[in-house]
Amino acid sequence: MPLIVAEEHPEHFWPLTLTRATFELRYGAWCALDRALLVTKDIALRCRPELAAYLRARTGLPVNEDVEGELFPGMPATTPWDILAQSNKLIVADFELWHKYNSNCREQALMPGVHLIGDRNLVHIGENSVVQSGCVLDASAGPIIIASDVHIEWSHIQGPVFIGRGCTVAGARLRSGTSLGPNCKAGGEISATIFQSRVNKAHDGFVGHSWVGRWVNFGALATTSNLKNTYGEIRYQRDAFTAVDTGVQFLGSLIGDHTKIGIGQLLTTGSNLGVGCNIFGGGVAPKYVPSFSWGGIGGWQEHRLESCLKTVHATLARRNARLRPESEQVLRHVFEATQSERGLFKQRINGQQNSPSGT
């Protein structure tokens, strides 16, 4: 009997789930689908209709078919901020399982002059990975999992941390609770944050208690706020009109796929930045930016779909990747589904920016 891997409340995880199923969301070392595949290859998926063709193409698994089976447990919590709050514990919980399925090539990976603090048995490094001289791996508060083909230089890594396959970590300070999916570039300070995959944050700047989709780019010195000046609980901006009480003191930004954050851009606590946005100009970005928006302190307009797709294709080509037709259809669906939100946002935010008081 197959395992059934099904979506769970995708609306709780927007904008991350505008372009993916909830069982593709990373926490710890894997997403729920990865965890199911460790158990069996006999899996059937259940998801929203607009994601079905994309998931069939990506996984080769049956999707939304009339299949009976045992439901596989999915997300460890029902909101993104609750998962981020326990990210360090989730990495710790995955350490032994990762060690079971992957070879530890720690001694070959560590160049002379690497400073290892704590129990070296809590450091797992995969094949063909290199940690250069001068790096600090601090496992005193929890394990460090470094997958295969990872390159690390001039960096301080403070466990619990997970670094996925093919990542480049240079001049970075990775704080506990950080989980980087495959093929990310990490620099500057990153704390208690999840990168899905293919995120480019190569420069200085702080990202904390945030969850970032695929192919997101952070310009130099782009920075998130994850703590209010009052030390109060943070409200998350679910849409233009709805703010949600999170009950947590630390929360940065949730950022959808293919969004670009310009140099020196500031993001406030509890921000919701959609899919395919281009945010630039410095200053503090709005707390809610709907998908396919283009602008900053000088005003906002729609990021035209064909222009965005042209950038997406160019971005992927630089990393020797290509956009599946099924993935492009998902982006087109998101563009159509969020059109009314962009109209309301543009009218409201441009009116505020053009008013004499700026409020």
Short mmCIF file of the C-alpha atoms (twelve columns), coordinates in Angstrom:
data_MODEL
# 
_entry.id   MODEL 
# 
loop_
_atom_site.group_PDB 
_atom_site.id 
_atom_site.type_symbol 
_atom_site.label_atom_id 
_atom_site.label_alt_id 
_atom_site.label_comp_id 
_atom_site.label_asym_id 
_atom_site.label_seq_id 
_atom_site.Cartn_x 
_atom_site.Cartn_y 
_atom_site.Cartn_z 
_atom_site.pdbx_PDB_model_num 
ATOM 1   C CA . MET A 1   0.000  0.000  0.000   1 
ATOM 2   C CA . PRO A 2   1.517  3.368  -0.997  1 
ATOM 3   C CA . LEU A 3   2.128  6.346  1.218   1 
ATOM 4   C CA . ILE A 4   -0.095 9.348  0.495   1 
ATOM 5   C CA . VAL A 5   1.703  12.678 0.758   1 
ATOM 6   C CA . ALA A 6   -0.888 15.455 0.788   1 
ATOM 7   C CA . GLU A 7   -0.983 19.223 1.125   1 
ATOM 8   C CA . GLU A 8   -1.858 20.796 4.457   1 
ATOM 9   C CA . HIS A 9   -3.347 24.295 4.609   1 
ATOM 10  C CA . PRO A 10  -1.231 25.929 1.873   1 
ATOM 11  C CA . GLU A 11  -2.904 29.273 2.604   1 
ATOM 12  C CA . HIS A 12  -1.056 29.354 5.945   1 
ATOM 13  C CA . PHE A 13  2.289  29.398 4.121   1 
ATOM 14  C CA . TRP A 14  1.736  31.984 1.392   1 
ATOM 15  C CA . PRO A 15  3.681  33.294 -0.500  1 
ATOM 16  C CA . LEU A 16  5.964  30.222 -0.313  1 
ATOM 17  C CA . THR A 17  3.151  27.886 -1.333  1 
ATOM 18  C CA . LEU A 18  1.934  29.957 -4.262  1 
ATOM 19  C CA . THR A 19  4.427  27.999 -6.376  1 
ATOM 20  C CA . ARG A 20  4.855  24.736 -4.446  1 
ATOM 21  C CA . ALA A 21  3.010  22.205 -2.362  1 
ATOM 22  C CA . THR A 22  3.307  22.316 1.426   1 
ATOM 23  C CA . PHE A 23  5.093  18.956 1.358   1 
ATOM 24  C CA . GLU A 24  7.904  20.635 -0.629  1 
ATOM 25  C CA . LEU A 25  8.595  23.111 2.173   1 
ATOM 26  C CA . ARG A 26  11.967 22.508 3.795   1 
ATOM 27  C CA . TYR A 27  12.485 22.184 7.519   1 
ATOM 28  C CA . GLY A 28  15.542 20.681 9.171   1 
ATOM 29  C CA . ALA A 29  17.437 18.694 6.541   1 
ATOM 30  C CA . TRP A 30  14.499 17.724 4.301   1 
ATOM 31  C CA . CYS A 31  10.968 18.502 3.201   1 
ATOM 32  C CA . ALA A 32  8.057  16.117 3.936   1 
ATOM 33  C CA . LEU A 33  8.246  14.554 0.466   1 
ATOM 34  C CA . ASP A 34  11.975 13.835 0.920   1 
ATOM 35  C CA . ARG A 35  11.216 12.211 4.271   1 
ATOM 36  C CA . ALA A 36  8.538  9.997  2.719   1 
ATOM 37  C CA . LEU A 37  10.955 8.914  -0.024  1 
ATOM 38  C CA . LEU A 38  13.373 7.716  2.657   1 
ATOM 39  C CA . VAL A 39  10.659 5.269  3.728   1 
ATOM 40  C CA . THR A 40  9.435  4.052  0.311   1 
ATOM 41  C CA . LYS A 41  9.369  4.969  -3.373  1 
ATOM 42  C CA . ASP A 42  5.703  3.871  -3.537  1 
ATOM 43  C CA . ILE A 43  4.165  7.306  -3.046  1 
ATOM 44  C CA . ALA A 44  1.137  9.153  -4.394  1 
ATOM 45  C CA . LEU A 45  0.704  12.926 -4.116  1 
ATOM 46  C CA . ARG A 46  -2.381 15.058 -3.480  1 
ATOM 47  C CA . CYS A 47  -2.307 18.783 -4.158  1 
ATOM 48  C CA . ARG A 48  -4.143 21.778 -5.621  1 
ATOM 49  C CA . PRO A 49  -5.073 21.288 -9.298  1 
ATOM 50  C CA . GLU A 50  -2.815 24.133 -10.489 1 
ATOM 51  C CA . LEU A 51  0.271  22.311 -9.139  1 
ATOM 52  C CA . ALA A 52  -0.528 18.840 -10.502 1 
ATOM 53  C CA . ALA A 53  1.265  19.004 -13.871 1 
ATOM 54  C CA . TYR A 54  4.334  20.630 -12.315 1 
ATOM 55  C CA . LEU A 55  4.573  17.945 -9.622  1 
ATOM 56  C CA . ARG A 56  4.150  15.124 -12.127 1 
ATOM 57  C CA . ALA A 57  6.986  16.570 -14.210 1 
ATOM 58  C CA . ARG A 58  9.252  17.177 -11.214 1 
ATOM 59  C CA . THR A 59  8.718  13.933 -9.305  1 
ATOM 60  C CA . GLY A 60  7.397  11.352 -11.774 1 
ATOM 61  C CA . LEU A 61  4.923  10.287 -9.081  1 
ATOM 62  C CA . PRO A 62  1.138  9.852  -9.451  1 
ATOM 63  C CA . VAL A 63  -0.651 13.088 -8.562  1 
ATOM 64  C CA . ASN A 64  -4.343 13.455 -7.573  1 
ATOM 65  C CA . GLU A 65  -5.117 9.920  -8.681  1 
ATOM 66  C CA . ASP A 66  -7.715 7.725  -6.983  1 
ATOM 67  C CA . VAL A 67  -5.186 5.793  -4.910  1 
ATOM 68  C CA . GLU A 68  -5.691 4.411  -1.423  1 
ATOM 69  C CA . GLY A 69  -2.855 4.396  1.066   1 
ATOM 70  C CA . GLU A 70  -1.546 5.492  4.424   1 
ATOM 71  C CA . LEU A 71  -1.318 9.251  4.960   1 
ATOM 72  C CA . PHE A 72  2.249  10.366 5.625   1 
ATOM 73  C CA . PRO A 73  2.729  12.940 8.419   1 
ATOM 74  C CA . GLY A 74  3.657  16.325 7.003   1 
ATOM 75  C CA . MET A 75  4.480  19.719 8.487   1 
ATOM 76  C CA . PRO A 76  5.628  19.861 12.131  1 
ATOM 77  C CA . ALA A 77  3.479  22.965 12.783  1 
ATOM 78  C CA . THR A 78  0.642  24.850 11.099  1 
ATOM 79  C CA . THR A 79  2.335  28.237 10.628  1 
ATOM 80  C CA . PRO A 80  5.715  29.278 9.207   1 
ATOM 81  C CA . TRP A 81  6.680  31.238 12.319  1 
ATOM 82  C CA . ASP A 82  6.106  28.219 14.569  1 
ATOM 83  C CA . ILE A 83  8.403  26.150 12.338  1 
ATOM 84  C CA . LEU A 84  11.069 28.881 12.252  1 
ATOM 85  C CA . ALA A 85  10.890 29.134 16.050  1 
ATOM 86  C CA . GLN A 86  11.851 25.458 16.377  1 
ATOM 87  C CA . SER A 87  14.194 25.246 13.394  1 
ATOM 88  C CA . ASN A 88  17.211 24.489 15.575  1 
ATOM 89  C CA . LYS A 89  15.393 21.567 17.225  1 
ATOM 90  C CA . LEU A 90  14.297 20.213 13.838  1 
ATOM 91  C CA . ILE A 91  17.912 20.183 12.602  1 
ATOM 92  C CA . VAL A 92  19.007 18.376 15.769  1 
ATOM 93  C CA . ALA A 93  16.252 15.797 15.271  1 
ATOM 94  C CA . ASP A 94  17.471 15.103 11.713  1 
ATOM 95  C CA . PHE A 95  21.150 14.633 12.543  1 
ATOM 96  C CA . GLU A 96  21.139 10.888 13.292  1 
ATOM 97  C CA . LEU A 97  18.914 10.127 10.302  1 
ATOM 98  C CA . TRP A 98  21.194 12.142 8.009   1 
ATOM 99  C CA . HIS A 99  24.201 10.281 9.404   1 
ATOM 100 C CA . LYS A 100 22.427 6.972  8.686   1 
ATOM 101 C CA . TYR A 101 21.879 7.708  4.987   1 
ATOM 102 C CA . ASN A 102 25.037 9.707  4.155   1 
ATOM 103 C CA . SER A 103 28.783 9.097  4.422   1 
ATOM 104 C CA . ASN A 104 30.764 11.363 6.728   1 
ATOM 105 C CA . CYS A 105 33.898 12.665 5.008   1 
ATOM 106 C CA . ARG A 106 34.720 15.183 7.738   1 
ATOM 107 C CA . GLU A 107 38.420 14.519 8.050   1 
ATOM 108 C CA . GLN A 108 39.042 14.800 4.294   1 
ATOM 109 C CA . ALA A 109 36.979 18.007 4.087   1 
ATOM 110 C CA . LEU A 110 38.659 19.960 6.897   1 
ATOM 111 C CA . MET A 111 41.761 21.810 5.731   1 
ATOM 112 C CA . PRO A 112 44.543 22.566 8.255   1 
ATOM 113 C CA . GLY A 113 43.669 25.647 10.300  1 
ATOM 114 C CA . VAL A 114 39.914 25.024 10.633  1 
ATOM 115 C CA . HIS A 115 38.792 25.740 14.210  1 
ATOM 116 C CA . LEU A 116 36.348 23.116 15.451  1 
ATOM 117 C CA . ILE A 117 34.565 23.901 18.732  1 
ATOM 118 C CA . GLY A 118 32.599 21.288 20.672  1 
ATOM 119 C CA . ASP A 119 32.155 17.598 19.885  1 
ATOM 120 C CA . ARG A 120 33.628 16.918 16.428  1 
ATOM 121 C CA . ASN A 121 31.286 13.901 16.174  1 
ATOM 122 C CA . LEU A 122 28.456 16.418 15.823  1 
ATOM 123 C CA . VAL A 123 29.957 17.672 12.560  1 
ATOM 124 C CA . HIS A 124 28.937 15.721 9.464   1 
ATOM 125 C CA . ILE A 125 30.471 16.694 6.108   1 
ATOM 126 C CA . GLY A 126 29.573 15.023 2.816   1 
ATOM 127 C CA . GLU A 127 31.658 13.904 -0.128  1 
ATOM 128 C CA . ASN A 128 33.629 16.450 -2.185  1 
ATOM 129 C CA . SER A 129 33.008 19.243 0.312   1 
ATOM 130 C CA . VAL A 130 35.798 21.560 1.480   1 
ATOM 131 C CA . VAL A 131 36.084 23.750 4.589   1 
ATOM 132 C CA . GLN A 132 39.016 26.107 4.133   1 
ATOM 133 C CA . SER A 133 41.546 27.267 6.700   1 
ATOM 134 C CA . GLY A 134 40.366 30.004 9.045   1 
ATOM 135 C CA . CYS A 135 36.753 28.819 9.238   1 
ATOM 136 C CA . VAL A 136 35.109 28.168 12.608  1 
ATOM 137 C CA . LEU A 137 32.688 25.255 13.057  1 
ATOM 138 C CA . ASP A 138 31.001 25.608 16.456  1 
ATOM 139 C CA . ALA A 139 29.040 22.485 17.392  1 
ATOM 140 C CA . SER A 140 28.910 23.296 21.115  1 
ATOM 141 C CA . ALA A 141 25.171 24.084 20.966  1 
ATOM 142 C CA . GLY A 142 24.164 21.541 18.331  1 
ATOM 143 C CA . PRO A 143 25.150 19.594 15.222  1 
ATOM 144 C CA . ILE A 144 26.398 20.937 11.915  1 
ATOM 145 C CA . ILE A 145 25.311 19.036 8.811   1 
ATOM 146 C CA . ILE A 146 27.178 19.881 5.608   1 
ATOM 147 C CA . ALA A 147 26.036 17.949 2.546   1 
ATOM 148 C CA . SER A 148 28.135 16.983 -0.480  1 
ATOM 149 C CA . ASP A 149 29.841 19.381 -2.918  1 
ATOM 150 C CA . VAL A 150 29.788 22.315 -0.470  1 
ATOM 151 C CA . HIS A 151 32.540 24.950 -0.451  1 
ATOM 152 C CA . ILE A 152 33.080 27.019 2.715   1 
ATOM 153 C CA . GLU A 153 35.620 29.814 3.178   1 
ATOM 154 C CA . TRP A 154 36.184 32.592 5.765   1 
ATOM 155 C CA . SER A 155 33.015 31.684 7.647   1 
ATOM 156 C CA . HIS A 156 31.736 31.063 11.181  1 
ATOM 157 C CA . ILE A 157 29.066 28.370 11.492  1 
ATOM 158 C CA . GLN A 158 27.217 27.959 14.788  1 
ATOM 159 C CA . GLY A 159 25.122 24.802 15.055  1 
ATOM 160 C CA . PRO A 160 22.524 23.543 14.789  1 
ATOM 161 C CA . VAL A 161 22.875 24.325 11.077  1 
ATOM 162 C CA . PHE A 162 22.117 22.447 7.856   1 
ATOM 163 C CA . ILE A 163 23.928 23.314 4.599   1 
ATOM 164 C CA . GLY A 164 22.562 21.559 1.514   1 
ATOM 165 C CA . ARG A 165 24.297 20.013 -1.474  1 
ATOM 166 C CA . GLY A 166 26.257 22.336 -3.758  1 
ATOM 167 C CA . CYS A 167 26.120 25.411 -1.525  1 
ATOM 168 C CA . THR A 168 28.842 28.060 -1.478  1 
ATOM 169 C CA . VAL A 169 29.375 29.740 1.899   1 
ATOM 170 C CA . ALA A 170 31.861 32.622 1.818   1 
ATOM 171 C CA . GLY A 171 32.403 35.316 4.429   1 
ATOM 172 C CA . ALA A 172 29.285 34.147 6.249   1 
ATOM 173 C CA . ARG A 173 28.113 33.968 9.844   1 
ATOM 174 C CA . LEU A 174 25.519 31.214 9.967   1 
ATOM 175 C CA . ARG A 175 23.666 31.246 13.288  1 
ATOM 176 C CA . SER A 176 21.758 28.386 14.891  1 
ATOM 177 C CA . GLY A 177 18.523 27.257 13.290  1 
ATOM 178 C CA . THR A 178 19.650 28.078 9.749   1 
ATOM 179 C CA . SER A 179 18.793 25.545 7.037   1 
ATOM 180 C CA . LEU A 180 20.102 26.144 3.520   1 
ATOM 181 C CA . GLY A 181 18.639 24.084 0.684   1 
ATOM 182 C CA . PRO A 182 20.711 22.921 -2.289  1 
ATOM 183 C CA . ASN A 183 22.835 25.253 -4.413  1 
ATOM 184 C CA . CYS A 184 22.529 28.404 -2.310  1 
ATOM 185 C CA . LYS A 185 25.158 31.136 -2.007  1 
ATOM 186 C CA . ALA A 186 25.497 32.471 1.527   1 
ATOM 187 C CA . GLY A 187 27.426 35.470 2.822   1 
ATOM 188 C CA . GLY A 188 26.886 37.991 5.602   1 
ATOM 189 C CA . GLU A 189 24.837 37.050 8.665   1 
ATOM 190 C CA . ILE A 190 21.986 34.527 8.469   1 
ATOM 191 C CA . SER A 191 20.122 33.439 11.604  1 
ATOM 192 C CA . ALA A 192 17.307 30.911 12.187  1 
ATOM 193 C CA . THR A 193 16.361 31.153 8.517   1 
ATOM 194 C CA . ILE A 194 15.271 28.634 5.882   1 
ATOM 195 C CA . PHE A 195 16.369 28.954 2.253   1 
ATOM 196 C CA . GLN A 196 14.391 26.595 0.014   1 
ATOM 197 C CA . SER A 197 17.106 26.295 -2.675  1 
ATOM 198 C CA . ARG A 198 19.044 28.358 -5.249  1 
ATOM 199 C CA . VAL A 199 18.958 31.483 -3.048  1 
ATOM 200 C CA . ASN A 200 21.705 34.009 -3.758  1 
ATOM 201 C CA . LYS A 201 22.728 35.982 -0.666  1 
ATOM 202 C CA . ALA A 202 26.419 36.294 -1.359  1 
ATOM 203 C CA . HIS A 203 27.037 39.714 0.226   1 
ATOM 204 C CA . ASP A 204 26.950 41.368 3.645   1 
ATOM 205 C CA . GLY A 205 23.568 42.075 5.202   1 
ATOM 206 C CA . PHE A 206 21.416 40.363 7.825   1 
ATOM 207 C CA . VAL A 207 18.601 37.857 7.224   1 
ATOM 208 C CA . GLY A 208 16.953 36.520 10.378  1 
ATOM 209 C CA . HIS A 209 13.957 34.300 11.187  1 
ATOM 210 C CA . SER A 210 12.923 34.380 7.540   1 
ATOM 211 C CA . TRP A 211 11.760 31.785 5.011   1 
ATOM 212 C CA . VAL A 212 12.923 32.327 1.438   1 
ATOM 213 C CA . GLY A 213 11.753 30.621 -1.760  1 
ATOM 214 C CA . ARG A 214 13.789 29.478 -4.782  1 
ATOM 215 C CA . TRP A 215 15.860 31.771 -6.997  1 
ATOM 216 C CA . VAL A 216 15.565 34.751 -4.654  1 
ATOM 217 C CA . ASN A 217 18.414 37.273 -4.866  1 
ATOM 218 C CA . PHE A 218 19.531 39.602 -2.053  1 
ATOM 219 C CA . GLY A 219 21.576 42.598 -3.135  1 
ATOM 220 C CA . ALA A 220 24.539 43.780 -1.068  1 
ATOM 221 C CA . LEU A 221 23.566 45.030 2.424   1 
ATOM 222 C CA . ALA A 222 19.893 44.054 2.007   1 
ATOM 223 C CA . THR A 223 18.665 43.462 5.556   1 
ATOM 224 C CA . THR A 224 15.633 42.037 7.328   1 
ATOM 225 C CA . SER A 225 14.352 43.111 10.706  1 
ATOM 226 C CA . ASN A 226 13.280 40.187 12.884  1 
ATOM 227 C CA . LEU A 227 12.658 41.938 16.210  1 
ATOM 228 C CA . LYS A 228 10.506 44.970 17.038  1 
ATOM 229 C CA . ASN A 229 12.042 47.907 18.888  1 
ATOM 230 C CA . THR A 230 9.424  47.333 21.603  1 
ATOM 231 C CA . TYR A 231 10.343 43.624 21.899  1 
ATOM 232 C CA . GLY A 232 6.646  42.942 21.419  1 
ATOM 233 C CA . GLU A 233 4.928  40.141 19.517  1 
ATOM 234 C CA . ILE A 234 5.048  40.473 15.742  1 
ATOM 235 C CA . ARG A 235 2.062  40.662 13.400  1 
ATOM 236 C CA . TYR A 236 2.409  39.043 9.984   1 
ATOM 237 C CA . GLN A 237 0.878  40.849 7.008   1 
ATOM 238 C CA . ARG A 238 -1.060 38.030 5.312   1 
ATOM 239 C CA . ASP A 239 -2.454 40.368 2.625   1 
ATOM 240 C CA . ALA A 240 -3.067 44.076 2.069   1 
ATOM 241 C CA . PHE A 241 -5.875 44.153 4.635   1 
ATOM 242 C CA . THR A 242 -5.162 41.284 7.039   1 
ATOM 243 C CA . ALA A 243 -2.518 41.232 9.759   1 
ATOM 244 C CA . VAL A 244 -2.169 38.062 11.825  1 
ATOM 245 C CA . ASP A 245 -1.051 37.900 15.454  1 
ATOM 246 C CA . THR A 246 1.832  35.417 15.438  1 
ATOM 247 C CA . GLY A 247 2.482  35.211 19.170  1 
ATOM 248 C CA . VAL A 248 6.240  35.193 18.499  1 
ATOM 249 C CA . GLN A 249 8.898  37.788 19.268  1 
ATOM 250 C CA . PHE A 250 11.137 36.963 16.302  1 
ATOM 251 C CA . LEU A 251 9.945  36.941 12.700  1 
ATOM 252 C CA . GLY A 252 11.564 38.401 9.604   1 
ATOM 253 C CA . SER A 253 10.232 37.999 6.054   1 
ATOM 254 C CA . LEU A 254 8.516  35.326 3.991   1 
ATOM 255 C CA . ILE A 255 9.670  35.738 0.382   1 
ATOM 256 C CA . GLY A 256 8.231  34.047 -2.705  1 
ATOM 257 C CA . ASP A 257 10.171 32.491 -5.575  1 
ATOM 258 C CA . HIS A 258 12.069 34.594 -8.133  1 
ATOM 259 C CA . THR A 259 11.903 37.817 -6.104  1 
ATOM 260 C CA . LYS A 260 14.841 40.242 -6.249  1 
ATOM 261 C CA . ILE A 261 15.792 42.420 -3.261  1 
ATOM 262 C CA . GLY A 262 17.902 45.429 -4.263  1 
ATOM 263 C CA . ILE A 263 21.089 46.711 -2.651  1 
ATOM 264 C CA . GLY A 264 20.611 48.326 0.740   1 
ATOM 265 C CA . GLN A 265 16.932 47.404 0.836   1 
ATOM 266 C CA . LEU A 266 15.379 47.162 4.301   1 
ATOM 267 C CA . LEU A 267 12.607 44.692 5.132   1 
ATOM 268 C CA . THR A 268 10.519 45.122 8.251   1 
ATOM 269 C CA . THR A 269 9.332  42.477 10.732  1 
ATOM 270 C CA . GLY A 270 6.556  40.157 9.597   1 
ATOM 271 C CA . SER A 271 6.903  41.027 5.898   1 
ATOM 272 C CA . ASN A 272 5.139  39.138 3.098   1 
ATOM 273 C CA . LEU A 273 6.885  39.574 -0.269  1 
ATOM 274 C CA . GLY A 274 5.259  37.687 -3.107  1 
ATOM 275 C CA . VAL A 275 6.473  35.772 -6.151  1 
ATOM 276 C CA . GLY A 276 8.321  37.486 -8.999  1 
ATOM 277 C CA . CYS A 277 8.777  40.872 -7.305  1 
ATOM 278 C CA . ASN A 278 11.557 43.391 -7.907  1 
ATOM 279 C CA . ILE A 279 12.047 45.563 -4.806  1 
ATOM 280 C CA . PHE A 280 14.663 48.305 -4.859  1 
ATOM 281 C CA . GLY A 281 15.490 51.911 -4.017  1 
ATOM 282 C CA . GLY A 282 16.487 51.546 -0.384  1 
ATOM 283 C CA . GLY A 283 14.418 52.626 2.592   1 
ATOM 284 C CA . VAL A 284 11.922 50.273 4.226   1 
ATOM 285 C CA . ALA A 285 9.807  48.192 1.863   1 
ATOM 286 C CA . PRO A 286 6.070  47.835 2.533   1 
ATOM 287 C CA . LYS A 287 5.161  45.013 4.862   1 
ATOM 288 C CA . TYR A 288 3.064  43.412 2.131   1 
ATOM 289 C CA . VAL A 289 4.078  43.349 -1.521  1 
ATOM 290 C CA . PRO A 290 1.821  41.256 -3.797  1 
ATOM 291 C CA . SER A 291 3.307  38.922 -6.392  1 
ATOM 292 C CA . PHE A 292 4.694  40.433 -9.604  1 
ATOM 293 C CA . SER A 293 5.147  43.935 -8.174  1 
ATOM 294 C CA . TRP A 294 7.970  46.244 -9.263  1 
ATOM 295 C CA . GLY A 295 9.174  49.277 -7.349  1 
ATOM 296 C CA . GLY A 296 10.233 50.908 -4.115  1 
ATOM 297 C CA . ILE A 297 10.225 54.335 -2.497  1 
ATOM 298 C CA . GLY A 298 9.754  55.946 -5.914  1 
ATOM 299 C CA . GLY A 299 6.448  54.172 -6.545  1 
ATOM 300 C CA . TRP A 300 5.068  50.808 -7.592  1 
ATOM 301 C CA . GLN A 301 3.837  49.217 -10.764 1 
ATOM 302 C CA . GLU A 302 3.114  45.747 -12.090 1 
ATOM 303 C CA . HIS A 303 6.082  43.568 -12.972 1 
ATOM 304 C CA . ARG A 304 4.925  42.526 -16.421 1 
ATOM 305 C CA . LEU A 305 4.727  38.775 -16.748 1 
ATOM 306 C CA . GLU A 306 6.738  38.394 -19.953 1 
ATOM 307 C CA . SER A 307 9.491  40.652 -18.611 1 
ATOM 308 C CA . CYS A 308 9.624  38.654 -15.398 1 
ATOM 309 C CA . LEU A 309 9.773  35.353 -17.288 1 
ATOM 310 C CA . LYS A 310 12.601 36.702 -19.439 1 
ATOM 311 C CA . THR A 311 14.569 37.435 -16.250 1 
ATOM 312 C CA . VAL A 312 13.703 34.016 -14.826 1 
ATOM 313 C CA . HIS A 313 15.029 32.255 -17.930 1 
ATOM 314 C CA . ALA A 314 18.202 34.369 -17.864 1 
ATOM 315 C CA . THR A 315 18.741 33.709 -14.146 1 
ATOM 316 C CA . LEU A 316 18.389 29.960 -14.529 1 
ATOM 317 C CA . ALA A 317 20.648 29.903 -17.592 1 
ATOM 318 C CA . ARG A 318 23.463 31.498 -15.565 1 
ATOM 319 C CA . ARG A 319 23.363 28.438 -13.281 1 
ATOM 320 C CA . ASN A 320 23.029 25.920 -16.129 1 
ATOM 321 C CA . ALA A 321 19.389 25.269 -15.307 1 
ATOM 322 C CA . ARG A 322 16.183 25.661 -17.264 1 
ATOM 323 C CA . LEU A 323 12.572 26.435 -16.403 1 
ATOM 324 C CA . ARG A 324 10.206 23.534 -16.987 1 
ATOM 325 C CA . PRO A 325 7.132  24.431 -19.074 1 
ATOM 326 C CA . GLU A 326 5.000  23.147 -16.189 1 
ATOM 327 C CA . SER A 327 6.777  25.504 -13.766 1 
ATOM 328 C CA . GLU A 328 6.210  28.401 -16.140 1 
ATOM 329 C CA . GLN A 329 2.501  27.564 -16.153 1 
ATOM 330 C CA . VAL A 330 2.472  27.782 -12.365 1 
ATOM 331 C CA . LEU A 331 4.010  31.260 -12.554 1 
ATOM 332 C CA . ARG A 332 1.425  32.293 -15.142 1 
ATOM 333 C CA . HIS A 333 -1.337 31.031 -12.857 1 
ATOM 334 C CA . VAL A 334 0.036  33.020 -9.897  1 
ATOM 335 C CA . PHE A 335 0.213  36.152 -12.057 1 
ATOM 336 C CA . GLU A 336 -3.450 35.852 -13.058 1 
ATOM 337 C CA . ALA A 337 -4.623 34.906 -9.564  1 
ATOM 338 C CA . THR A 338 -2.942 37.932 -7.921  1 
ATOM 339 C CA . GLN A 339 -3.863 40.591 -10.487 1 
ATOM 340 C CA . SER A 340 -6.593 42.207 -8.402  1 
ATOM 341 C CA . GLU A 341 -4.286 42.339 -5.361  1 
ATOM 342 C CA . ARG A 342 -1.696 44.268 -7.366  1 
ATOM 343 C CA . GLY A 343 -4.287 46.809 -8.480  1 
ATOM 344 C CA . LEU A 344 -5.426 47.467 -4.910  1 
ATOM 345 C CA . PHE A 345 -1.843 47.575 -3.655  1 
ATOM 346 C CA . LYS A 346 -0.693 50.031 -6.317  1 
ATOM 347 C CA . GLN A 347 -3.622 52.337 -5.680  1 
ATOM 348 C CA . ARG A 348 -3.195 52.278 -1.907  1 
ATOM 349 C CA . ILE A 349 0.597  52.434 -1.626  1 
ATOM 350 C CA . ASN A 350 1.178  55.024 -4.345  1 
ATOM 351 C CA . GLY A 351 -1.529 57.173 -2.751  1 
ATOM 352 C CA . GLN A 352 0.279  56.985 0.573   1 
ATOM 353 C CA . GLN A 353 3.649  57.829 -0.961  1 
ATOM 354 C CA . ASN A 354 2.226  60.789 -2.865  1 
ATOM 355 C CA . SER A 355 0.282  62.264 0.077   1 
ATOM 356 C CA . PRO A 356 1.793  65.339 1.826   1 
ATOM 357 C CA . SER A 357 2.240  63.444 5.099   1 
ATOM 358 C CA . GLY A 358 3.412  60.225 3.472   1 
ATOM 359 C CA . THR A 359 0.846  58.271 5.510   1 
# 
